[in-house]
């Protein structure tokens, strides 16, 4: 089952611009995670934000979490061609649940 | 650690044949997951194990699919007999703690299965 919905489904921007992707979910969560998947590869964990956190940074990545709106955003600043990939959000909704995945946003960075 | 290791990377088989996919999780991770990814259905959880014990196999499509984890360092996903609709990329992932709350899931590179 998929709880997260990423928006937009696809995003194409110029190298150097910022890219913002959004994720909405339906139930209360313990944490929300973002992953990147390059074409033909496995998913790579980028960042985890806990339900009591509002913002988190990792290098050029900035993640925000609004539990009242049940939404999160991933901002990639100063995008590079190597950032071209699909980005997935996943939520941890409880101790016996495993991650629930969104459908992903396909990001294309044009040189 | 070399990460989660899956084999083979690619598998092409004829309909009706048995297919076995293999996975070596990260040492110390107590959860192991098998996922299937297709364009149409996205990422689907097939089954997961906790400390080598299957916990939830409700995602396994049908009886043709089976998974085992005989020890903490090895798991297999078997399809017998295979059908063309089983064609997909199969991922194995492992994590420490439920929900990946101690650093997320680590995925293998996947096995691209084509059944002709």
Interface residues (C-beta under 8 A of the other chain):
Chain A: X2 X30 X31 X33 X35 X41 X42 X43 X44 X45 X48 X88 X90 X92 X93 X94 X95 X96 X97 X98 X99 X101 X103 X104
Chain B: X4 X31 X33 X42 X43 X45 X48 X56 X91 X93 X98 X99 X100 X101 X103 X104 X105 X106 X107 X108 X109 X110
